[in-house]
Amino acid sequence: MPPGHATARRNEVERTINAIKSFRAAATRYDKRAYVFHGTVTLAAIRLWLR
């Protein structure tokens, strides 16, 4: 792995998580069941990907 690659990858992951947290339902975790929360996060990720 080239130097700095792990840092760049970690930065990308952190920015993605922060973008998903911008969706209110994912940030506040309104969903009580894990499978519903997983669906909420998946939907948020799809919406980010389609932008």
mmCIF entry with sequence, helices, sheets and N, C-alpha, C, O atoms, coordinates in Angstrom:
data_MODEL
# 
_entry.id   MODEL 
# 
_entity.id                         1 
_entity.type                       polymer 
_entity.pdbx_number_of_molecules   1 
# 
_entity_poly.entity_id                      1 
_entity_poly.type                           'polypeptide(L)' 
_entity_poly.nstd_linkage                   no 
_entity_poly.nstd_monomer                   no 
_entity_poly.pdbx_seq_one_letter_code       MPPGHATARRNEVERTINAIKSFRAAATRYDKRAYVFHGTVTLAAIRLWLR 
_entity_poly.pdbx_seq_one_letter_code_can   MPPGHATARRNEVERTINAIKSFRAAATRYDKRAYVFHGTVTLAAIRLWLR 
_entity_poly.pdbx_strand_id                 A 
# 
loop_
_entity_poly_seq.entity_id 
_entity_poly_seq.num 
_entity_poly_seq.mon_id 
_entity_poly_seq.hetero 
1 1  MET n 
1 2  PRO n 
1 3  PRO n 
1 4  GLY n 
1 5  HIS n 
1 6  ALA n 
1 7  THR n 
1 8  ALA n 
1 9  ARG n 
1 10 ARG n 
1 11 ASN n 
1 12 GLU n 
1 13 VAL n 
1 14 GLU n 
1 15 ARG n 
1 16 THR n 
1 17 ILE n 
1 18 ASN n 
1 19 ALA n 
1 20 ILE n 
1 21 LYS n 
1 22 SER n 
1 23 PHE n 
1 24 ARG n 
1 25 ALA n 
1 26 ALA n 
1 27 ALA n 
1 28 THR n 
1 29 ARG n 
1 30 TYR n 
1 31 ASP n 
1 32 LYS n 
1 33 ARG n 
1 34 ALA n 
1 35 TYR n 
1 36 VAL n 
1 37 PHE n 
1 38 HIS n 
1 39 GLY n 
1 40 THR n 
1 41 VAL n 
1 42 THR n 
1 43 LEU n 
1 44 ALA n 
1 45 ALA n 
1 46 ILE n 
1 47 ARG n 
1 48 LEU n 
1 49 TRP n 
1 50 LEU n 
1 51 ARG n 
# 
_struct_asym.id          A 
_struct_asym.entity_id   1 
# 
loop_
_struct_conf.conf_type_id 
_struct_conf.id 
_struct_conf.pdbx_PDB_helix_id 
_struct_conf.beg_label_comp_id 
_struct_conf.beg_label_asym_id 
_struct_conf.beg_label_seq_id 
_struct_conf.pdbx_beg_PDB_ins_code 
_struct_conf.end_label_comp_id 
_struct_conf.end_label_asym_id 
_struct_conf.end_label_seq_id 
_struct_conf.pdbx_end_PDB_ins_code 
_struct_conf.beg_auth_comp_id 
_struct_conf.beg_auth_asym_id 
_struct_conf.beg_auth_seq_id 
_struct_conf.end_auth_comp_id 
_struct_conf.end_auth_asym_id 
_struct_conf.end_auth_seq_id 
_struct_conf.pdbx_PDB_helix_class 
_struct_conf.details 
_struct_conf.pdbx_PDB_helix_length 
HELX_P HELX_P1 AA1 HIS A 5  ? LYS A 21 ? HIS A 5  LYS A 21 1 ? 17 
HELX_P HELX_P2 AA2 ARG A 24 ? THR A 28 ? ARG A 24 THR A 28 1 ? 5  
HELX_P HELX_P3 AA3 ALA A 34 ? LEU A 50 ? ALA A 34 LEU A 50 1 ? 17 
# 
_struct_conf_type.id          HELX_P 
_struct_conf_type.criteria    ? 
_struct_conf_type.reference   ? 
# 
loop_
_atom_site.group_PDB 
_atom_site.id 
_atom_site.type_symbol 
_atom_site.label_atom_id 
_atom_site.label_alt_id 
_atom_site.label_comp_id 
_atom_site.label_asym_id 
_atom_site.label_entity_id 
_atom_site.label_seq_id 
_atom_site.pdbx_PDB_ins_code 
_atom_site.Cartn_x 
_atom_site.Cartn_y 
_atom_site.Cartn_z 
_atom_site.occupancy 
_atom_site.B_iso_or_equiv 
_atom_site.pdbx_formal_charge 
_atom_site.auth_seq_id 
_atom_site.auth_comp_id 
_atom_site.auth_asym_id 
_atom_site.auth_atom_id 
_atom_site.pdbx_PDB_model_num 
ATOM 1   N N  . MET A 1 1  ? 0.846   -1.172 0.000  1.00 0.00 ? 1  MET A N  1 
ATOM 2   C CA . MET A 1 1  ? 0.000   0.000  0.000  1.00 0.00 ? 1  MET A CA 1 
ATOM 3   C C  . MET A 1 1  ? 0.897   1.244  0.000  1.00 0.00 ? 1  MET A C  1 
ATOM 4   O O  . MET A 1 1  ? 1.786   1.357  0.844  1.00 0.00 ? 1  MET A O  1 
ATOM 5   N N  . PRO A 1 2  ? 0.680   2.165  -0.925 1.00 0.00 ? 2  PRO A N  1 
ATOM 6   C CA . PRO A 1 2  ? 1.515   3.365  -0.954 1.00 0.00 ? 2  PRO A CA 1 
ATOM 7   C C  . PRO A 1 2  ? 1.300   4.228  0.285  1.00 0.00 ? 2  PRO A C  1 
ATOM 8   O O  . PRO A 1 2  ? 0.230   4.201  0.893  1.00 0.00 ? 2  PRO A O  1 
ATOM 9   N N  . PRO A 1 3  ? 2.331   4.997  0.655  1.00 0.00 ? 3  PRO A N  1 
ATOM 10  C CA . PRO A 1 3  ? 2.183   5.863  1.836  1.00 0.00 ? 3  PRO A CA 1 
ATOM 11  C C  . PRO A 1 3  ? 1.052   6.873  1.637  1.00 0.00 ? 3  PRO A C  1 
ATOM 12  O O  . PRO A 1 3  ? 0.894   7.445  0.558  1.00 0.00 ? 3  PRO A O  1 
ATOM 13  N N  . GLY A 1 4  ? 0.283   7.077  2.678  1.00 0.00 ? 4  GLY A N  1 
ATOM 14  C CA . GLY A 1 4  ? -0.819  8.029  2.606  1.00 0.00 ? 4  GLY A CA 1 
ATOM 15  C C  . GLY A 1 4  ? -2.108  7.446  2.072  1.00 0.00 ? 4  GLY A C  1 
ATOM 16  O O  . GLY A 1 4  ? -3.152  8.094  2.139  1.00 0.00 ? 4  GLY A O  1 
ATOM 17  N N  . HIS A 1 5  ? -2.059  6.233  1.541  1.00 0.00 ? 5  HIS A N  1 
ATOM 18  C CA . HIS A 1 5  ? -3.261  5.620  0.974  1.00 0.00 ? 5  HIS A CA 1 
ATOM 19  C C  . HIS A 1 5  ? -4.295  5.323  2.057  1.00 0.00 ? 5  HIS A C  1 
ATOM 20  O O  . HIS A 1 5  ? -5.490  5.553  1.871  1.00 0.00 ? 5  HIS A O  1 
ATOM 21  N N  . ALA A 1 6  ? -3.819  4.810  3.189  1.00 0.00 ? 6  ALA A N  1 
ATOM 22  C CA . ALA A 1 6  ? -4.736  4.493  4.289  1.00 0.00 ? 6  ALA A CA 1 
ATOM 23  C C  . ALA A 1 6  ? -5.375  5.760  4.837  1.00 0.00 ? 6  ALA A C  1 
ATOM 24  O O  . ALA A 1 6  ? -6.553  5.762  5.195  1.00 0.00 ? 6  ALA A O  1 
ATOM 25  N N  . THR A 1 7  ? -4.599  6.837  4.903  1.00 0.00 ? 7  THR A N  1 
ATOM 26  C CA . THR A 1 7  ? -5.134  8.103  5.407  1.00 0.00 ? 7  THR A CA 1 
ATOM 27  C C  . THR A 1 7  ? -6.188  8.653  4.459  1.00 0.00 ? 7  THR A C  1 
ATOM 28  O O  . THR A 1 7  ? -7.232  9.135  4.898  1.00 0.00 ? 7  THR A O  1 
ATOM 29  N N  . ALA A 1 8  ? -5.919  8.582  3.164  1.00 0.00 ? 8  ALA A N  1 
ATOM 30  C CA . ALA A 1 8  ? -6.881  9.069  2.169  1.00 0.00 ? 8  ALA A CA 1 
ATOM 31  C C  . ALA A 1 8  ? -8.158  8.248  2.216  1.00 0.00 ? 8  ALA A C  1 
ATOM 32  O O  . ALA A 1 8  ? -9.255  8.797  2.109  1.00 0.00 ? 8  ALA A O  1 
ATOM 33  N N  . ARG A 1 9  ? -8.027  6.946  2.373  1.00 0.00 ? 9  ARG A N  1 
ATOM 34  C CA . ARG A 1 9  ? -9.195  6.070  2.435  1.00 0.00 ? 9  ARG A CA 1 
ATOM 35  C C  . ARG A 1 9  ? -10.015 6.346  3.693  1.00 0.00 ? 9  ARG A C  1 
ATOM 36  O O  . ARG A 1 9  ? -11.244 6.378  3.641  1.00 0.00 ? 9  ARG A O  1 
ATOM 37  N N  . ARG A 1 10 ? -9.332  6.546  4.827  1.00 0.00 ? 10 ARG A N  1 
ATOM 38  C CA . ARG A 1 10 ? -10.027 6.847  6.083  1.00 0.00 ? 10 ARG A CA 1 
ATOM 39  C C  . ARG A 1 10 ? -10.780 8.169  5.970  1.00 0.00 ? 10 ARG A C  1 
ATOM 40  O O  . ARG A 1 10 ? -11.896 8.294  6.474  1.00 0.00 ? 10 ARG A O  1 
ATOM 41  N N  . ASN A 1 11 ? -10.175 9.152  5.312  1.00 0.00 ? 11 ASN A N  1 
ATOM 42  C CA . ASN A 1 11 ? -10.825 10.437 5.113  1.00 0.00 ? 11 ASN A CA 1 
ATOM 43  C C  . ASN A 1 11 ? -12.084 10.273 4.274  1.00 0.00 ? 11 ASN A C  1 
ATOM 44  O O  . ASN A 1 11 ? -13.111 10.888 4.561  1.00 0.00 ? 11 ASN A O  1 
ATOM 45  N N  . GLU A 1 12 ? -12.006 9.455  3.251  1.00 0.00 ? 12 GLU A N  1 
ATOM 46  C CA . GLU A 1 12 ? -13.175 9.206  2.389  1.00 0.00 ? 12 GLU A CA 1 
ATOM 47  C C  . GLU A 1 12 ? -14.309 8.554  3.181  1.00 0.00 ? 12 GLU A C  1 
ATOM 48  O O  . GLU A 1 12 ? -15.472 8.928  3.026  1.00 0.00 ? 12 GLU A O  1 
ATOM 49  N N  . VAL A 1 13 ? -13.976 7.592  4.017  1.00 0.00 ? 13 VAL A N  1 
ATOM 50  C CA . VAL A 1 13 ? -14.982 6.909  4.832  1.00 0.00 ? 13 VAL A CA 1 
ATOM 51  C C  . VAL A 1 13 ? -15.609 7.879  5.830  1.00 0.00 ? 13 VAL A C  1 
ATOM 52  O O  . VAL A 1 13 ? -16.826 7.875  6.013  1.00 0.00 ? 13 VAL A O  1 
ATOM 53  N N  . GLU A 1 14 ? -14.796 8.704  6.473  1.00 0.00 ? 14 GLU A N  1 
ATOM 54  C CA . GLU A 1 14 ? -15.323 9.665  7.448  1.00 0.00 ? 14 GLU A CA 1 
ATOM 55  C C  . GLU A 1 14 ? -16.247 10.678 6.786  1.00 0.00 ? 14 GLU A C  1 
ATOM 56  O O  . GLU A 1 14 ? -17.282 11.028 7.352  1.00 0.00 ? 14 GLU A O  1 
ATOM 57  N N  . ARG A 1 15 ? -15.889 11.156 5.594  1.00 0.00 ? 15 ARG A N  1 
ATOM 58  C CA . ARG A 1 15 ? -16.745 12.106 4.886  1.00 0.00 ? 15 ARG A CA 1 
ATOM 59  C C  . ARG A 1 15 ? -18.060 11.464 4.478  1.00 0.00 ? 15 ARG A C  1 
ATOM 60  O O  . ARG A 1 15 ? -19.103 12.115 4.519  1.00 0.00 ? 15 ARG A O  1 
ATOM 61  N N  . THR A 1 16 ? -18.026 10.192 4.083  1.00 0.00 ? 16 THR A N  1 
ATOM 62  C CA . THR A 1 16 ? -19.252 9.486  3.708  1.00 0.00 ? 16 THR A CA 1 
ATOM 63  C C  . THR A 1 16 ? -20.170 9.314  4.916  1.00 0.00 ? 16 THR A C  1 
ATOM 64  O O  . THR A 1 16 ? -21.378 9.522  4.810  1.00 0.00 ? 16 THR A O  1 
ATOM 65  N N  . ILE A 1 17 ? -19.609 8.939  6.053  1.00 0.00 ? 17 ILE A N  1 
ATOM 66  C CA . ILE A 1 17 ? -20.410 8.771  7.269  1.00 0.00 ? 17 ILE A CA 1 
ATOM 67  C C  . ILE A 1 17 ? -21.034 10.100 7.671  1.00 0.00 ? 17 ILE A C  1 
ATOM 68  O O  . ILE A 1 17 ? -22.203 10.139 8.053  1.00 0.00 ? 17 ILE A O  1 
ATOM 69  N N  . ASN A 1 18 ? -20.279 11.185 7.593  1.00 0.00 ? 18 ASN A N  1 
ATOM 70  C CA . ASN A 1 18 ? -20.828 12.496 7.926  1.00 0.00 ? 18 ASN A CA 1 
ATOM 71  C C  . ASN A 1 18 ? -21.928 12.904 6.956  1.00 0.00 ? 18 ASN A C  1 
ATOM 72  O O  . ASN A 1 18 ? -22.893 13.554 7.359  1.00 0.00 ? 18 ASN A O  1 
ATOM 73  N N  . ALA A 1 19 ? -21.801 12.535 5.690  1.00 0.00 ? 19 ALA A N  1 
ATOM 74  C CA . ALA A 1 19 ? -22.853 12.841 4.716  1.00 0.00 ? 19 ALA A CA 1 
ATOM 75  C C  . ALA A 1 19 ? -24.121 12.052 5.035  1.00 0.00 ? 19 ALA A C  1 
ATOM 76  O O  . ALA A 1 19 ? -25.226 12.580 4.914  1.00 0.00 ? 19 ALA A O  1 
ATOM 77  N N  . ILE A 1 20 ? -23.969 10.801 5.438  1.00 0.00 ? 20 ILE A N  1 
ATOM 78  C CA . ILE A 1 20 ? -25.134 9.994  5.804  1.00 0.00 ? 20 ILE A CA 1 
ATOM 79  C C  . ILE A 1 20 ? -25.794 10.575 7.058  1.00 0.00 ? 20 ILE A C  1 
ATOM 80  O O  . ILE A 1 20 ? -27.019 10.556 7.180  1.00 0.00 ? 20 ILE A O  1 
ATOM 81  N N  . LYS A 1 21 ? -24.989 11.089 7.987  1.00 0.00 ? 21 LYS A N  1 
ATOM 82  C CA . LYS A 1 21 ? -25.537 11.685 9.200  1.00 0.00 ? 21 LYS A CA 1 
ATOM 83  C C  . LYS A 1 21 ? -26.320 12.967 8.917  1.00 0.00 ? 21 LYS A C  1 
ATOM 84  O O  . LYS A 1 21 ? -27.089 13.423 9.763  1.00 0.00 ? 21 LYS A O  1 
ATOM 85  N N  . SER A 1 22 ? -26.128 13.546 7.736  1.00 0.00 ? 22 SER A N  1 
ATOM 86  C CA . SER A 1 22 ? -26.888 14.748 7.401  1.00 0.00 ? 22 SER A CA 1 
ATOM 87  C C  . SER A 1 22 ? -28.365 14.430 7.177  1.00 0.00 ? 22 SER A C  1 
ATOM 88  O O  . SER A 1 22 ? -29.206 15.328 7.198  1.00 0.00 ? 22 SER A O  1 
ATOM 89  N N  . PHE A 1 23 ? -28.679 13.154 6.963  1.00 0.00 ? 23 PHE A N  1 
ATOM 90  C CA . PHE A 1 23 ? -30.070 12.724 6.865  1.00 0.00 ? 23 PHE A CA 1 
ATOM 91  C C  . PHE A 1 23 ? -30.597 12.568 8.292  1.00 0.00 ? 23 PHE A C  1 
ATOM 92  O O  . PHE A 1 23 ? -30.047 11.802 9.084  1.00 0.00 ? 23 PHE A O  1 
ATOM 93  N N  . ARG A 1 24 ? -31.648 13.287 8.609  1.00 0.00 ? 24 ARG A N  1 
ATOM 94  C CA . ARG A 1 24 ? -32.128 13.375 9.989  1.00 0.00 ? 24 ARG A CA 1 
ATOM 95  C C  . ARG A 1 24 ? -32.468 12.015 10.604 1.00 0.00 ? 24 ARG A C  1 
ATOM 96  O O  . ARG A 1 24 ? -32.115 11.750 11.753 1.00 0.00 ? 24 ARG A O  1 
ATOM 97  N N  . ALA A 1 25 ? -33.143 11.166 9.857  1.00 0.00 ? 25 ALA A N  1 
ATOM 98  C CA . ALA A 1 25 ? -33.553 9.872  10.410 1.00 0.00 ? 25 ALA A CA 1 
ATOM 99  C C  . ALA A 1 25 ? -32.344 9.003  10.753 1.00 0.00 ? 25 ALA A C  1 
ATOM 100 O O  . ALA A 1 25 ? -32.380 8.258  11.732 1.00 0.00 ? 25 ALA A O  1 
ATOM 101 N N  . ALA A 1 26 ? -31.284 9.088  9.967  1.00 0.00 ? 26 ALA A N  1 
ATOM 102 C CA . ALA A 1 26 ? -30.090 8.288  10.247 1.00 0.00 ? 26 ALA A CA 1 
ATOM 103 C C  . ALA A 1 26 ? -29.301 8.886  11.410 1.00 0.00 ? 26 ALA A C  1 
ATOM 104 O O  . ALA A 1 26 ? -28.712 8.149  12.202 1.00 0.00 ? 26 ALA A O  1 
ATOM 105 N N  . ALA A 1 27 ? -29.286 10.205 11.519 1.00 0.00 ? 27 ALA A N  1 
ATOM 106 C CA . ALA A 1 27 ? -28.497 10.859 12.570 1.00 0.00 ? 27 ALA A CA 1 
ATOM 107 C C  . ALA A 1 27 ? -29.123 10.687 13.947 1.00 0.00 ? 27 ALA A C  1 
ATOM 108 O O  . ALA A 1 27 ? -28.408 10.521 14.935 1.00 0.00 ? 27 ALA A O  1 
ATOM 109 N N  . THR A 1 28 ? -30.459 10.727 14.023 1.00 0.00 ? 28 THR A N  1 
ATOM 110 C CA . THR A 1 28 ? -31.118 10.663 15.329 1.00 0.00 ? 28 THR A CA 1 
ATOM 111 C C  . THR A 1 28 ? -31.529 9.250  15.710 1.00 0.00 ? 28 THR A C  1 
ATOM 112 O O  . THR A 1 28 ? -31.907 9.000  16.854 1.00 0.00 ? 28 THR A O  1 
ATOM 113 N N  . ARG A 1 29 ? -31.459 8.336  14.771 1.00 0.00 ? 29 ARG A N  1 
ATOM 114 C CA . ARG A 1 29 ? -31.810 6.933  14.979 1.00 0.00 ? 29 ARG A CA 1 
ATOM 115 C C  . ARG A 1 29 ? -33.209 6.783  15.565 1.00 0.00 ? 29 ARG A C  1 
ATOM 116 O O  . ARG A 1 29 ? -33.396 6.237  16.652 1.00 0.00 ? 29 ARG A O  1 
ATOM 117 N N  . TYR A 1 30 ? -34.195 7.291  14.803 1.00 0.00 ? 30 TYR A N  1 
ATOM 118 C CA . TYR A 1 30 ? -35.595 7.142  15.210 1.00 0.00 ? 30 TYR A CA 1 
ATOM 119 C C  . TYR A 1 30 ? -36.026 5.676  15.183 1.00 0.00 ? 30 TYR A C  1 
ATOM 120 O O  . TYR A 1 30 ? -36.876 5.259  15.971 1.00 0.00 ? 30 TYR A O  1 
ATOM 121 N N  . ASP A 1 31 ? -35.445 4.907  14.286 1.00 0.00 ? 31 ASP A N  1 
ATOM 122 C CA . ASP A 1 31 ? -35.862 3.514  14.104 1.00 0.00 ? 31 ASP A CA 1 
ATOM 123 C C  . ASP A 1 31 ? -35.393 2.667  15.284 1.00 0.00 ? 31 ASP A C  1 
ATOM 124 O O  . ASP A 1 31 ? -34.231 2.730  15.686 1.00 0.00 ? 31 ASP A O  1 
ATOM 125 N N  . LYS A 1 32 ? -36.300 1.887  15.823 1.00 0.00 ? 32 LYS A N  1 
ATOM 126 C CA . LYS A 1 32 ? -35.972 1.077  16.998 1.00 0.00 ? 32 LYS A CA 1 
ATOM 127 C C  . LYS A 1 32 ? -35.387 -0.285 16.620 1.00 0.00 ? 32 LYS A C  1 
ATOM 128 O O  . LYS A 1 32 ? -34.607 -0.859 17.380 1.00 0.00 ? 32 LYS A O  1 
ATOM 129 N N  . ARG A 1 33 ? -35.753 -0.792 15.473 1.00 0.00 ? 33 ARG A N  1 
ATOM 130 C CA . ARG A 1 33 ? -35.259 -2.108 15.064 1.00 0.00 ? 33 ARG A CA 1 
ATOM 131 C C  . ARG A 1 33 ? -34.075 -1.955 14.113 1.00 0.00 ? 33 ARG A C  1 
ATOM 132 O O  . ARG A 1 33 ? -34.041 -1.044 13.286 1.00 0.00 ? 33 ARG A O  1 
ATOM 133 N N  . ALA A 1 34 ? -33.116 -2.850 14.242 1.00 0.00 ? 34 ALA A N  1 
ATOM 134 C CA . ALA A 1 34 ? -31.872 -2.759 13.470 1.00 0.00 ? 34 ALA A CA 1 
ATOM 135 C C  . ALA A 1 34 ? -32.130 -2.852 11.970 1.00 0.00 ? 34 ALA A C  1 
ATOM 136 O O  . ALA A 1 34 ? -31.503 -2.130 11.196 1.00 0.00 ? 34 ALA A O  1 
ATOM 137 N N  . TYR A 1 35 ? -33.047 -3.732 11.542 1.00 0.00 ? 35 TYR A N  1 
ATOM 138 C CA . TYR A 1 35 ? -33.265 -3.889 10.107 1.00 0.00 ? 35 TYR A CA 1 
ATOM 139 C C  . TYR A 1 35 ? -33.915 -2.658 9.492  1.00 0.00 ? 35 TYR A C  1 
ATOM 140 O O  . TYR A 1 35 ? -33.691 -2.366 8.317  1.00 0.00 ? 35 TYR A O  1 
ATOM 141 N N  . VAL A 1 36 ? -34.720 -1.930 10.266 1.00 0.00 ? 36 VAL A N  1 
ATOM 142 C CA . VAL A 1 36 ? -35.320 -0.693 9.762  1.00 0.00 ? 36 VAL A CA 1 
ATOM 143 C C  . VAL A 1 36 ? -34.245 0.391  9.676  1.00 0.00 ? 36 VAL A C  1 
ATOM 144 O O  . VAL A 1 36 ? -34.201 1.144  8.703  1.00 0.00 ? 36 VAL A O  1 
ATOM 145 N N  . PHE A 1 37 ? -33.374 0.473  10.694 1.00 0.00 ? 37 PHE A N  1 
ATOM 146 C CA . PHE A 1 37 ? -32.277 1.441  10.666 1.00 0.00 ? 37 PHE A CA 1 
ATOM 147 C C  . PHE A 1 37 ? -31.342 1.155  9.502  1.00 0.00 ? 37 PHE A C  1 
ATOM 148 O O  . PHE A 1 37 ? -30.885 2.080  8.830  1.00 0.00 ? 37 PHE A O  1 
ATOM 149 N N  . HIS A 1 38 ? -31.056 -0.114 9.260  1.00 0.00 ? 38 HIS A N  1 
ATOM 150 C CA . HIS A 1 38 ? -30.200 -0.498 8.139  1.00 0.00 ? 38 HIS A CA 1 
ATOM 151 C C  . HIS A 1 38 ? -30.815 -0.039 6.815  1.00 0.00 ? 38 HIS A C  1 
ATOM 152 O O  . HIS A 1 38 ? -30.102 0.438  5.933  1.00 0.00 ? 38 HIS A O  1 
ATOM 153 N N  . GLY A 1 39 ? -32.109 -0.179 6.679  1.00 0.00 ? 39 GLY A N  1 
ATOM 154 C CA . GLY A 1 39 ? -32.790 0.288  5.475  1.00 0.00 ? 39 GLY A CA 1 
ATOM 155 C C  . GLY A 1 39 ? -32.706 1.795  5.328  1.00 0.00 ? 39 GLY A C  1 
ATOM 156 O O  . GLY A 1 39 ? -32.546 2.302  4.218  1.00 0.00 ? 39 GLY A O  1 
ATOM 157 N N  . THR A 1 40 ? -32.813 2.518  6.436  1.00 0.00 ? 40 THR A N  1 
ATOM 158 C CA . THR A 1 40 ? -32.705 3.981  6.404  1.00 0.00 ? 40 THR A CA 1 
ATOM 159 C C  . THR A 1 40 ? -31.316 4.411  5.948  1.00 0.00 ? 40 THR A C  1 
ATOM 160 O O  . THR A 1 40 ? -31.182 5.309  5.118  1.00 0.00 ? 40 THR A O  1 
ATOM 161 N N  . VAL A 1 41 ? -30.296 3.776  6.485  1.00 0.00 ? 41 VAL A N  1 
ATOM 162 C CA . VAL A 1 41 ? -28.925 4.108  6.101  1.00 0.00 ? 41 VAL A CA 1 
ATOM 163 C C  . VAL A 1 41 ? -28.675 3.727  4.648  1.00 0.00 ? 41 VAL A C  1 
ATOM 164 O O  . VAL A 1 41 ? -27.992 4.454  3.926  1.00 0.00 ? 41 VAL A O  1 
ATOM 165 N N  . THR A 1 42 ? -29.220 2.597  4.212  1.00 0.00 ? 42 THR A N  1 
ATOM 166 C CA . THR A 1 42 ? -29.065 2.185  2.822  1.00 0.00 ? 42 THR A CA 1 
ATOM 167 C C  . THR A 1 42 ? -29.733 3.180  1.889  1.00 0.00 ? 42 THR A C  1 
ATOM 168 O O  . THR A 1 42 ? -29.164 3.540  0.859  1.00 0.00 ? 42 THR A O  1 
ATOM 169 N N  . LEU A 1 43 ? -30.918 3.622  2.231  1.00 0.00 ? 43 LEU A N  1 
ATOM 170 C CA . LEU A 1 43 ? -31.615 4.605  1.415  1.00 0.00 ? 43 LEU A CA 1 
ATOM 171 C C  . LEU A 1 43 ? -30.832 5.918  1.350  1.00 0.00 ? 43 LEU A C  1 
ATOM 172 O O  . LEU A 1 43 ? -30.739 6.529  0.286  1.00 0.00 ? 43 LEU A O  1 
ATOM 173 N N  . ALA A 1 44 ? -30.274 6.351  2.472  1.00 0.00 ? 44 ALA A N  1 
ATOM 174 C CA . ALA A 1 44 ? -29.468 7.571  2.486  1.00 0.00 ? 44 ALA A CA 1 
ATOM 175 C C  . ALA A 1 44 ? -28.234 7.419  1.604  1.00 0.00 ? 44 ALA A C  1 
ATOM 176 O O  . ALA A 1 44 ? -27.861 8.345  0.885  1.00 0.00 ? 44 ALA A O  1 
ATOM 177 N N  . ALA A 1 45 ? -27.599 6.243  1.662  1.00 0.00 ? 45 ALA A N  1 
ATOM 178 C CA . ALA A 1 45 ? -26.412 6.003  0.840  1.00 0.00 ? 45 ALA A CA 1 
ATOM 179 C C  . ALA A 1 45 ? -26.764 6.000  -0.649 1.00 0.00 ? 45 ALA A C  1 
ATOM 180 O O  . ALA A 1 45 ? -26.003 6.518  -1.466 1.00 0.00 ? 45 ALA A O  1 
ATOM 181 N N  . ILE A 1 46 ? -27.898 5.426  -0.999 1.00 0.00 ? 46 ILE A N  1 
ATOM 182 C CA . ILE A 1 46 ? -28.335 5.417  -2.402 1.00 0.00 ? 46 ILE A CA 1 
ATOM 183 C C  . ILE A 1 46 ? -28.592 6.829  -2.880 1.00 0.00 ? 46 ILE A C  1 
ATOM 184 O O  . ILE A 1 46 ? -28.199 7.197  -3.988 1.00 0.00 ? 46 ILE A O  1 
ATOM 185 N N  . ARG A 1 47 ? -29.259 7.632  -2.038 1.00 0.00 ? 47 ARG A N  1 
ATOM 186 C CA . ARG A 1 47 ? -29.536 9.022  -2.424 1.00 0.00 ? 47 ARG A CA 1 
ATOM 187 C C  . ARG A 1 47 ? -28.235 9.807  -2.614 1.00 0.00 ? 47 ARG A C  1 
ATOM 188 O O  . ARG A 1 47 ? -28.133 10.620 -3.533 1.00 0.00 ? 47 ARG A O  1 
ATOM 189 N N  . LEU A 1 48 ? -27.254 9.573  -1.765 1.00 0.00 ? 48 LEU A N  1 
ATOM 190 C CA . LEU A 1 48 ? -25.952 10.235 -1.938 1.00 0.00 ? 48 LEU A CA 1 
ATOM 191 C C  . LEU A 1 48 ? -25.283 9.786  -3.223 1.00 0.00 ? 48 LEU A C  1 
ATOM 192 O O  . LEU A 1 48 ? -24.704 10.598 -3.945 1.00 0.00 ? 48 LEU A O  1 
ATOM 193 N N  . TRP A 1 49 ? -25.361 8.500  -3.508 1.00 0.00 ? 49 TRP A N  1 
ATOM 194 C CA . TRP A 1 49 ? -24.721 7.946  -4.692 1.00 0.00 ? 49 TRP A CA 1 
ATOM 195 C C  . TRP A 1 49 ? -25.337 8.488  -5.973 1.00 0.00 ? 49 TRP A C  1 
ATOM 196 O O  . TRP A 1 49 ? -24.641 8.684  -6.970 1.00 0.00 ? 49 TRP A O  1 
ATOM 197 N N  . LEU A 1 50 ? -26.648 8.731  -5.946 1.00 0.00 ? 50 LEU A N  1 
ATOM 198 C CA . LEU A 1 50 ? -27.340 9.200  -7.147 1.00 0.00 ? 50 LEU A CA 1 
ATOM 199 C C  . LEU A 1 50 ? -27.180 10.706 -7.386 1.00 0.00 ? 50 LEU A C  1 
ATOM 200 O O  . LEU A 1 50 ? -27.526 11.198 -8.460 1.00 0.00 ? 50 LEU A O  1 
ATOM 201 N N  . ARG A 1 51 ? -26.673 11.419 -6.422 1.00 0.00 ? 51 ARG A N  1 
ATOM 202 C CA . ARG A 1 51 ? -26.477 12.868 -6.605 1.00 0.00 ? 51 ARG A CA 1 
ATOM 203 C C  . ARG A 1 51 ? -25.459 13.166 -7.664 1.00 0.00 ? 51 ARG A C  1 
ATOM 204 O O  . ARG A 1 51 ? -25.179 14.333 -7.940 1.00 0.00 ? 51 ARG A O  1 
# 
